[in-house]
Amino acid sequence: MRQRAHSIPHYALYGDAGQPAWADMVHFERIHERSGAHDFEIAPHVHDGLMQLLYLQSGGGETVIDDRAWALQPGNLVLVPSLAVHGHHFTRDVDGPVVTAAQRPLESLLAVAAPELLPTIRQPVVLDAGASPRHAEALMPLFEAIERESRVHAPGQAAAGSALLVALFVQIGRIAAAQQVGERGGDGGRSRKAAQIERFRALVDTHFRERWAIERYAGELGISAGQLSRLCREALGMSSLDVLNARVVHEAQRQLVYSSLSIKQISSELGFADEAYFGRFFRKHTAQRPTDYRAQARRSLAGEATGASPRASARRVAW
């Protein structure tokens, strides 16, 4: 279909005359608003310089992007990069938000804030938000905030809208990563393994301060501690204990840098029996004492550090 692109209509938005590719814009609407006006059939077309993101809250249908077809159902995210030839067939009960944004400015933002997301927004894809319920929960508040910002003419609109777009695509990147975990599990989509991993990480988020043993997490999932560790190694490349410890270290680093709590208070907040035990744990996983990490991080924030980032030596996992 790429070879036939010269015969495909080029639109800014479907049914509207094309605008220059450099147009710096963010547009928000509901899927049914435009598709309903075209009897829920959107013929193949191209957006010059603009990417689109659709989130189906209800209804379904089919989308074809660059000759690849996907069946659509509620919970699907449809990402269409600029210059991708695409068309949609929707059921009449379809609804959900659509965000259209200038591709190049968005890529420039992500190149600075989250360069790892650039491949995600450059390839057409349909994602199942159900692959990561805890990240899917953040989608609609962000879509709604983008809608409000797109309708308000006020100082700082571009900055606020850009920040919201970046936050939205961070969540989409997380959902894409969760879906890839499921696909590696061998049974496609949101596999049972992917669901268990997502449930484990949600439990860790909720209970890591209580210092639950791995056996308790495994019991909540209905599997053994050994099975949980094997599952984490297959999906994440690390043991279940490593996942738990990485979450504790992440929170400890955050508290050390951004809170005024003492080391003793932080150790208590994170469920350690005493300050000394916390200190040994933190040093084991970051190669720094908590006091040294805090001092170096705060010097860096103040613009005084000349060496590497204080996070460079920490053993971390993308949460």
Steps between C-alpha positions, in 0.01 A plus 500: 500500500799728540553480123148627441525782755498764225138406426393503865338821633720705731312663787582695811191337649283260298269700277688829549742664259866427563709736710877555488701221659666749733167604653551494876167374628326265737140410424257305720168342405293187559514209257127509427499871412691464173434133423126548551499776240647249252269207585778347715712426191830690479656438159879459466680832532823660628578774751795715395713572806231396747467188712177372652418303811156340547381332820189284467287515813211325329416337170744346259563435133814472293793724414743462212836679521755458221332181376485337845155439650409487868165409654391763753330458836448710814828578673701521179743784433559573131820690419532640146829681423514776242508388134356157586215408265206404717126444498245387756170316512319558829191353656225754566547486877864606477626774731817622660750785474715586199811718532668638189842659547787628288745210476829692482444724804385195697812309399714796604337500844546127545861515377575708810254360756469132403709399195420133557143578386597623153473154335154462652356811333666433164337164432128433443361273767184393679553442872281332760485734800375202701854361489587749774196604706699715742633711212170494310337671800707811425388528136159667529608765755778597259271500196251715692773742608616531138142567395465780756832654399413484130183703564662767718676802355733607778868574564715189515259290296773354279718410799213340692374310197850375418554374854168315491584340165832375634327358809242328279766336284695388805193299603462367146864392502440311823194330352699406190772348719243298696351371174845393380544300820176318417611430144830357623291265714399325177122522517457851360337813637453515870620152593447345840868559575476867408194536721682337791802727457277805490314383810829435683632847420173657610522310830860614546396861440239466773687296761877551460509724810360213705800283410290206383698183439507364143299202625214730595495665157504156337215387723290799390556388141420137572846373404818395682792732572714301257240536225481873560876539475514295178216708358686824575823369350322397180308825461727761662845344506523522879377306801187591695722608791693729263171659389397559861839637602512731198165648605625559855822661372303723263286631785799539730680710239193715448460561873869576546502761227159664528390461863630659819465174694802378692669173402344340806153622399546376143611157621190479719277623217631217281445234762860434610559387857771759558707767328812283483319221312362755254848644449646158419213423261535833319877472467475145366269613218650841417862477617438817704400581856163676528664817634749509211230439242284779644788749506614420147148508357423835660826648374407380153155656523659825610723497195820448699582143400764448233506120494250239387139494606447358849266249344768355276626252759158393622363166396164596360215357301257692278189493709 
